[in-house]
């Protein structure tokens, strides 16, 4: 269970609709909703890109499960990382 002290790292959604309009849109929408909630914190895209550089990765790399695990480890995010496989 998440608490108000936990930070959320949003990963990429796997768009299976063949509609390119949904590429990135769902993640952006969820990020906006989380930012508006007083009960949640999410890691900023700036921090994610900086961490990707520290990992010797391109700042434009997709945040897949494996990449997210590395980011969580380097940012000291909560020890339990749960991957939600969401295919749209």
N, CA, C and O atoms as CSV, one atom per row, in Angstrom:
chain,resi,resn,atom,element,x,y,z
A,1,UNK,N,N,0.844,-1.173,0.000
A,1,UNK,CA,C,0.000,0.000,0.000
A,1,UNK,C,C,0.892,1.240,0.000
A,1,UNK,O,O,1.877,1.316,0.734
A,2,UNK,N,N,0.531,2.192,-0.825
A,2,UNK,CA,C,1.287,3.439,-0.903
A,2,UNK,C,C,0.871,4.386,0.209
A,2,UNK,O,O,-0.284,4.414,0.634
A,3,UNK,N,N,1.840,5.155,0.663
A,3,UNK,CA,C,1.553,6.198,1.640
A,3,UNK,C,C,1.912,7.541,1.028
A,3,UNK,O,O,2.449,7.598,-0.078
A,4,UNK,N,N,1.619,8.623,1.742
A,4,UNK,CA,C,1.940,9.949,1.229
A,4,UNK,C,C,3.445,10.210,1.223
A,4,UNK,O,O,3.894,11.232,0.704
A,5,UNK,N,N,4.218,9.306,1.789
A,5,UNK,CA,C,5.679,9.435,1.805
A,5,UNK,C,C,6.334,8.732,0.617
A,5,UNK,O,O,7.520,8.935,0.357
A,6,UNK,N,N,5.575,7.910,-0.105
A,6,UNK,CA,C,6.107,7.171,-1.240
A,6,UNK,C,C,6.125,8.034,-2.495
A,6,UNK,O,O,5.274,8.902,-2.689
A,7,UNK,N,N,7.112,7.772,-3.337
A,7,UNK,CA,C,7.211,8.458,-4.623
A,7,UNK,C,C,6.928,7.447,-5.721
A,7,UNK,O,O,7.419,6.319,-5.683
A,8,UNK,N,N,6.141,7.858,-6.687
A,8,UNK,CA,C,5.715,6.978,-7.769
A,8,UNK,C,C,6.551,7.272,-9.013
A,8,UNK,O,O,6.752,8.430,-9.376
A,9,UNK,N,N,7.028,6.224,-9.653
A,9,UNK,CA,C,7.710,6.349,-10.936
A,9,UNK,C,C,6.777,5.795,-12.004
A,9,UNK,O,O,6.440,4.611,-11.984
A,10,UNK,N,N,6.366,6.635,-12.923
A,10,UNK,CA,C,5.492,6.194,-14.005
A,10,UNK,C,C,6.334,5.621,-15.133
A,10,UNK,O,O,7.321,6.224,-15.552
A,11,UNK,N,N,5.943,4.473,-15.612
A,11,UNK,CA,C,6.625,3.859,-16.739
A,11,UNK,C,C,5.778,4.057,-17.988
A,11,UNK,O,O,4.693,4.637,-17.938
A,12,UNK,N,N,6.285,3.571,-19.090
A,12,UNK,CA,C,5.574,3.710,-20.356
A,12,UNK,C,C,4.422,2.705,-20.436
A,12,UNK,O,O,4.497,1.605,-19.888
A,13,UNK,N,N,3.376,3.101,-21.120
A,13,UNK,CA,C,2.275,2.197,-21.409
A,13,UNK,C,C,2.558,1.520,-22.741
A,13,UNK,O,O,3.141,2.126,-23.640
A,14,UNK,N,N,2.153,0.290,-22.864
A,14,UNK,CA,C,2.318,-0.455,-24.100
A,14,UNK,C,C,1.046,-0.290,-24.920
A,14,UNK,O,O,0.053,-0.980,-24.684
A,15,UNK,N,N,1.079,0.619,-25.875
A,15,UNK,CA,C,-0.086,0.935,-26.700
A,15,UNK,C,C,-0.299,-0.155,-27.747
A,15,UNK,O,O,0.470,-0.268,-28.701
A,16,UNK,N,N,-1.336,-0.945,-27.563
A,16,UNK,CA,C,-1.658,-2.026,-28.488
A,16,UNK,C,C,-2.844,-1.687,-29.389
A,16,UNK,O,O,-3.408,-2.573,-30.031
A,17,UNK,N,N,-3.226,-0.406,-29.440
A,17,UNK,CA,C,-4.411,-0.019,-30.197
A,17,UNK,C,C,-4.132,0.276,-31.661
A,17,UNK,O,O,-5.070,0.431,-32.442
A,18,UNK,N,N,-2.864,0.358,-32.053
A,18,UNK,CA,C,-2.475,0.781,-33.402
A,18,UNK,C,C,-2.887,2.217,-33.692
A,18,UNK,O,O,-2.926,2.635,-34.849
A,19,UNK,N,N,-3.191,2.966,-32.650
A,19,UNK,CA,C,-3.535,4.384,-32.772
A,19,UNK,C,C,-2.384,5.200,-32.169
A,19,UNK,O,O,-2.261,5.274,-30.947
A,20,UNK,N,N,-1.542,5.812,-33.008
A,20,UNK,CA,C,-0.383,6.535,-32.495
A,20,UNK,C,C,-0.738,7.703,-31.577
A,20,UNK,O,O,0.110,8.169,-30.817
A,21,UNK,N,N,-1.962,8.171,-31.641
A,21,UNK,CA,C,-2.367,9.292,-30.790
A,21,UNK,C,C,-2.247,8.937,-29.303
A,21,UNK,O,O,-2.102,9.824,-28.462
A,22,UNK,N,N,-2.307,7.640,-28.983
A,22,UNK,CA,C,-2.219,7.219,-27.588
A,22,UNK,C,C,-0.781,7.047,-27.094
A,22,UNK,O,O,-0.567,6.858,-25.897
A,23,UNK,N,N,0.205,7.109,-27.992
A,23,UNK,CA,C,1.602,6.993,-27.584
A,23,UNK,C,C,1.953,8.164,-26.661
A,23,UNK,O,O,1.964,9.316,-27.093
A,24,UNK,N,N,2.232,7.872,-25.422
A,24,UNK,CA,C,2.605,8.915,-24.471
A,24,UNK,C,C,1.449,9.658,-23.842
A,24,UNK,O,O,1.604,10.238,-22.767
A,25,UNK,N,N,0.289,9.655,-24.484
A,25,UNK,CA,C,-0.844,10.424,-23.990
A,25,UNK,C,C,-1.361,9.889,-22.663
A,25,UNK,O,O,-1.657,10.667,-21.756
A,26,UNK,N,N,-1.473,8.578,-22.538
A,26,UNK,CA,C,-1.993,7.988,-21.306
A,26,UNK,C,C,-1.068,8.262,-20.124
A,26,UNK,O,O,-1.524,8.576,-19.025
A,27,UNK,N,N,0.234,8.140,-20.365
A,27,UNK,CA,C,1.195,8.413,-19.299
A,27,UNK,C,C,1.115,9.877,-18.874
A,27,UNK,O,O,1.142,10.182,-17.681
A,28,UNK,N,N,1.017,10.785,-19.851
A,28,UNK,CA,C,0.909,12.209,-19.534
A,28,UNK,C,C,-0.347,12.501,-18.729
A,28,UNK,O,O,-0.299,13.249,-17.753
A,29,UNK,N,N,-1.463,11.921,-19.125
A,29,UNK,CA,C,-2.718,12.139,-18.411
A,29,UNK,C,C,-2.655,11.658,-16.977
A,29,UNK,O,O,-3.123,12.340,-16.065
A,30,UNK,N,N,-2.076,10.484,-16.777
A,30,UNK,CA,C,-1.942,9.953,-15.428
A,30,UNK,C,C,-0.990,10.813,-14.603
A,30,UNK,O,O,-1.227,11.043,-13.417
A,31,UNK,N,N,0.086,11.287,-15.228
A,31,UNK,CA,C,1.048,12.141,-14.520
A,31,UNK,C,C,0.378,13.422,-14.039
A,31,UNK,O,O,0.617,13.859,-12.913
A,32,UNK,N,N,-0.450,14.022,-14.872
A,32,UNK,CA,C,-1.161,15.251,-14.492
A,32,UNK,C,C,-2.089,14.980,-13.316
A,32,UNK,O,O,-2.142,15.760,-12.365
A,33,UNK,N,N,-2.818,13.872,-13.384
A,33,UNK,CA,C,-3.730,13.527,-12.289
A,33,UNK,C,C,-2.978,13.303,-10.981
A,33,UNK,O,O,-3.426,13.745,-9.923
A,34,UNK,N,N,-1.846,12.624,-11.046
A,34,UNK,CA,C,-1.058,12.375,-9.837
A,34,UNK,C,C,-0.495,13.667,-9.261
A,34,UNK,O,O,-0.429,13.823,-8.041
A,35,UNK,N,N,-0.091,14.588,-10.119
A,35,UNK,CA,C,0.447,15.865,-9.653
A,35,UNK,C,C,-0.619,16.691,-8.937
A,35,UNK,O,O,-0.299,17.481,-8.049
A,36,UNK,N,N,-1.860,16.514,-9.312
A,36,UNK,CA,C,-2.954,17.274,-8.701
A,36,UNK,C,C,-3.398,16.679,-7.364
A,36,UNK,O,O,-4.101,17.336,-6.596
A,37,UNK,N,N,-2.999,15.466,-7.091
A,37,UNK,CA,C,-3.407,14.807,-5.856
A,37,UNK,C,C,-2.478,15.198,-4.703
A,37,UNK,O,O,-1.257,15.117,-4.835
A,38,UNK,N,N,-3.053,15.620,-3.577
A,38,UNK,CA,C,-2.210,15.952,-2.426
A,38,UNK,C,C,-1.671,14.698,-1.723
A,38,UNK,O,O,-0.828,14.801,-0.833
A,39,UNK,N,N,-2.151,13.529,-2.118
A,39,UNK,CA,C,-1.773,12.290,-1.441
A,39,UNK,C,C,-0.715,11.487,-2.184
A,39,UNK,O,O,-0.356,10.391,-1.753
A,40,UNK,N,N,-0.213,12.015,-3.290
A,40,UNK,CA,C,0.796,11.263,-4.024
A,40,UNK,C,C,1.890,12.185,-4.539
A,40,UNK,O,O,1.678,13.374,-4.779
A,41,UNK,N,N,3.056,11.599,-4.698
A,41,UNK,CA,C,4.192,12.304,-5.284
A,41,UNK,C,C,4.733,11.427,-6.396
A,41,UNK,O,O,4.813,10.207,-6.252
A,42,UNK,N,N,5.100,12.044,-7.496
A,42,UNK,CA,C,5.728,11.273,-8.563
A,42,UNK,C,C,7.075,11.900,-8.886
A,42,UNK,O,O,7.263,13.108,-8.747
A,43,UNK,N,N,8.001,11.066,-9.315
A,43,UNK,CA,C,9.329,11.539,-9.674
A,43,UNK,C,C,9.213,12.354,-10.963
A,43,UNK,O,O,8.523,11.944,-11.896
A,44,UNK,N,N,9.869,13.475,-11.015
A,44,UNK,CA,C,9.753,14.366,-12.170
A,44,UNK,C,C,10.484,13.788,-13.377
A,44,UNK,O,O,11.417,12.997,-13.240
A,45,UNK,N,N,10.039,14.200,-14.555
A,45,UNK,CA,C,10.704,13.780,-15.780
A,45,UNK,C,C,12.148,14.271,-15.810
A,45,UNK,O,O,13.015,13.611,-16.382
A,46,UNK,N,N,12.409,15.416,-15.202
A,46,UNK,CA,C,13.772,15.952,-15.138
A,46,UNK,C,C,14.663,14.999,-14.349
A,46,UNK,O,O,15.782,14.703,-14.768
A,47,UNK,N,N,14.168,14.513,-13.195
A,47,UNK,CA,C,14.939,13.556,-12.386
A,47,UNK,C,C,15.114,12.234,-13.115
A,47,UNK,O,O,16.171,11.608,-13.033
A,48,UNK,N,N,14.086,11.813,-13.823
A,48,UNK,CA,C,14.184,10.562,-14.579
A,48,UNK,C,C,15.260,10.695,-15.649
A,48,UNK,O,O,16.105,9.810,-15.782
A,49,UNK,N,N,15.244,11.794,-16.419
A,49,UNK,CA,C,16.245,11.988,-17.475
A,49,UNK,C,C,17.657,12.073,-16.895
A,49,UNK,O,O,18.596,11.515,-17.463
A,50,UNK,N,N,17.808,12.767,-15.769
A,50,UNK,CA,C,19.124,12.875,-15.124
A,50,UNK,C,C,19.614,11.506,-14.676
A,50,UNK,O,O,20.796,11.191,-14.809
A,51,UNK,N,N,18.712,10.700,-14.148
A,51,UNK,CA,C,19.082,9.361,-13.697
A,51,UNK,C,C,19.443,8.471,-14.883
A,51,UNK,O,O,20.373,7.669,-14.800
A,52,UNK,N,N,18.714,8.610,-15.977
A,52,UNK,CA,C,19.048,7.849,-17.179
A,52,UNK,C,C,20.467,8.173,-17.641
A,52,UNK,O,O,21.210,7.275,-18.038
A,53,UNK,N,N,20.847,9.453,-17.592
A,53,UNK,CA,C,22.217,9.833,-17.970
A,53,UNK,C,C,23.235,9.181,-17.037
A,53,UNK,O,O,24.278,8.708,-17.488
A,54,UNK,N,N,22.933,9.155,-15.725
A,54,UNK,CA,C,23.835,8.500,-14.770
A,54,UNK,C,C,23.970,7.009,-15.053
A,54,UNK,O,O,24.988,6.398,-14.728
A,55,UNK,N,N,22.950,6.435,-15.652
A,55,UNK,CA,C,22.942,5.012,-15.991
A,55,UNK,C,C,23.583,4.763,-17.363
A,55,UNK,O,O,23.551,3.644,-17.875
A,56,UNK,N,N,24.164,5.816,-17.952
A,56,UNK,CA,C,24.776,5.750,-19.288
A,56,UNK,C,C,23.760,5.361,-20.356
A,56,UNK,O,O,24.059,4.608,-21.284
A,57,UNK,N,N,22.559,5.892,-20.198
A,57,UNK,CA,C,21.491,5.649,-21.160
A,57,UNK,C,C,21.087,6.981,-21.774
A,57,UNK,O,O,21.375,8.042,-21.219
A,58,UNK,N,N,20.428,6.922,-22.907
A,58,UNK,CA,C,19.905,8.129,-23.525
A,58,UNK,C,C,18.759,8.665,-22.677
A,58,UNK,O,O,17.959,7.895,-22.146
A,59,UNK,N,N,18.681,9.984,-22.553
A,59,UNK,CA,C,17.585,10.558,-21.771
A,59,UNK,C,C,16.233,10.353,-22.445
A,59,UNK,O,O,15.192,10.609,-21.840
A,60,UNK,N,N,16.244,9.897,-23.677
A,60,UNK,CA,C,14.999,9.631,-24.405
A,60,UNK,C,C,14.598,8.164,-24.374
A,60,UNK,O,O,13.601,7.786,-24.990
A,61,UNK,N,N,15.364,7.323,-23.662
A,61,UNK,CA,C,15.023,5.902,-23.566
A,61,UNK,C,C,13.651,5.718,-22.933
A,61,UNK,O,O,13.252,6.473,-22.046
A,62,UNK,N,N,12.941,4.704,-23.403
A,62,UNK,CA,C,11.658,4.357,-22.787
A,62,UNK,C,C,11.907,3.807,-21.395
A,62,UNK,O,O,12.878,3.085,-21.168
A,63,UNK,N,N,11.037,4.146,-20.474
A,63,UNK,CA,C,11.156,3.644,-19.106
A,63,UNK,C,C,10.399,2.322,-19.029
A,63,UNK,O,O,9.214,2.274,-18.699
A,64,UNK,N,N,11.122,1.261,-19.344
A,64,UNK,CA,C,10.578,-0.088,-19.284
A,64,UNK,C,C,10.713,-0.599,-17.855
A,64,UNK,O,O,11.219,0.112,-16.987
A,65,UNK,N,N,10.270,-1.807,-17.610
A,65,UNK,CA,C,10.356,-2.401,-16.277
A,65,UNK,C,C,11.797,-2.433,-15.782
A,65,UNK,O,O,12.085,-2.031,-14.655
A,66,UNK,N,N,12.700,-2.917,-16.635
A,66,UNK,CA,C,14.094,-3.041,-16.234
A,66,UNK,C,C,14.726,-1.676,-15.954
A,66,UNK,O,O,15.454,-1.505,-14.976
A,67,UNK,N,N,14.441,-0.725,-16.813
A,67,UNK,CA,C,14.976,0.629,-16.627
A,67,UNK,C,C,14.400,1.242,-15.354
A,67,UNK,O,O,15.119,1.887,-14.592
A,68,UNK,N,N,13.117,1.043,-15.128
A,68,UNK,CA,C,12.470,1.594,-13.928
A,68,UNK,C,C,13.083,1.030,-12.653
A,68,UNK,O,O,13.255,1.754,-11.672
A,69,UNK,N,N,13.408,-0.245,-12.663
A,69,UNK,CA,C,14.049,-0.837,-11.488
A,69,UNK,C,C,15.377,-0.154,-11.196
A,69,UNK,O,O,15.694,0.118,-10.038
A,70,UNK,N,N,16.157,0.127,-12.238
A,70,UNK,CA,C,17.422,0.831,-12.061
A,70,UNK,C,C,17.230,2.242,-11.546
A,70,UNK,O,O,17.983,2.696,-10.684
A,71,UNK,N,N,16.232,2.943,-12.062
A,71,UNK,CA,C,15.945,4.304,-11.602
A,71,UNK,C,C,15.529,4.286,-10.138
A,71,UNK,O,O,16.011,5.091,-9.341
A,72,UNK,N,N,14.635,3.367,-9.785
A,72,UNK,CA,C,14.181,3.271,-8.388
A,72,UNK,C,C,15.361,3.024,-7.454
A,72,UNK,O,O,15.461,3.634,-6.389
A,73,UNK,N,N,16.243,2.132,-7.860
A,73,UNK,CA,C,17.406,1.817,-7.029
A,73,UNK,C,C,18.292,3.048,-6.865
A,73,UNK,O,O,18.718,3.350,-5.750
A,74,UNK,N,N,18.574,3.753,-7.938
A,74,UNK,CA,C,19.475,4.900,-7.879
A,74,UNK,C,C,18.853,6.099,-7.166
A,74,UNK,O,O,19.571,6.914,-6.586
A,75,UNK,N,N,17.540,6.212,-7.206
A,75,UNK,CA,C,16.867,7.340,-6.569
A,75,UNK,C,C,16.441,7.037,-5.138
A,75,UNK,O,O,15.912,7.905,-4.444
A,76,UNK,N,N,16.677,5.793,-4.698
A,76,UNK,CA,C,16.319,5.433,-3.331
A,76,UNK,C,C,14.817,5.415,-3.100
A,76,UNK,O,O,14.339,5.704,-2.003
A,77,UNK,N,N,14.081,5.071,-4.147
A,77,UNK,CA,C,12.633,4.987,-4.000
A,77,UNK,C,C,12.286,3.738,-3.208
A,77,UNK,O,O,13.125,2.851,-3.050
A,78,UNK,N,N,11.069,3.662,-2.715
A,78,UNK,CA,C,10.632,2.559,-1.850
A,78,UNK,C,C,11.134,1.216,-2.344
A,78,UNK,O,O,11.215,0.972,-3.548
A,79,UNK,N,N,11.460,0.374,-1.425
A,79,UNK,CA,C,12.106,-0.888,-1.751
A,79,UNK,C,C,11.206,-1.840,-2.535
A,79,UNK,O,O,11.710,-2.706,-3.250
A,80,UNK,N,N,9.915,-1.701,-2.419
A,80,UNK,CA,C,9.010,-2.594,-3.134
A,80,UNK,C,C,8.568,-1.900,-4.416
A,80,UNK,O,O,7.931,-0.847,-4.389
A,81,UNK,N,N,8.917,-2.506,-5.517
A,81,UNK,CA,C,8.519,-1.973,-6.818
A,81,UNK,C,C,7.545,-2.965,-7.424
A,81,UNK,O,O,7.866,-4.142,-7.590
A,82,UNK,N,N,6.382,-2.497,-7.746
A,82,UNK,CA,C,5.376,-3.385,-8.339
A,82,UNK,C,C,5.159,-2.975,-9.777
A,82,UNK,O,O,4.831,-1.826,-10.073
A,83,UNK,N,N,5.345,-3.917,-10.649
A,83,UNK,CA,C,5.167,-3.672,-12.083
A,83,UNK,C,C,3.722,-3.979,-12.440
A,83,UNK,O,O,3.225,-5.074,-12.179
A,84,UNK,N,N,3.062,-3.016,-13.032
A,84,UNK,CA,C,1.695,-3.222,-13.509
A,84,UNK,C,C,1.754,-3.283,-15.025
A,84,UNK,O,O,2.092,-2.298,-15.681
A,85,UNK,N,N,1.428,-4.428,-15.571
A,85,UNK,CA,C,1.466,-4.609,-17.012
A,85,UNK,C,C,0.148,-4.116,-17.582
A,85,UNK,O,O,-0.862,-4.818,-17.545
A,86,UNK,N,N,0.171,-2.917,-18.103
A,86,UNK,CA,C,-1.044,-2.293,-18.625
A,86,UNK,C,C,-0.919,-2.138,-20.128
A,86,UNK,O,O,-0.148,-1.311,-20.614
A,87,UNK,N,N,-1.666,-2.922,-20.850
A,87,UNK,CA,C,-1.639,-2.839,-22.319
A,87,UNK,C,C,-2.925,-2.201,-22.779
A,87,UNK,O,O,-4.019,-2.697,-22.509
A,88,UNK,N,N,-2.778,-1.093,-23.477
A,88,UNK,CA,C,-3.948,-0.351,-23.939
A,88,UNK,C,C,-4.183,-0.631,-25.395
A,88,UNK,O,O,-5.126,-0.101,-25.982
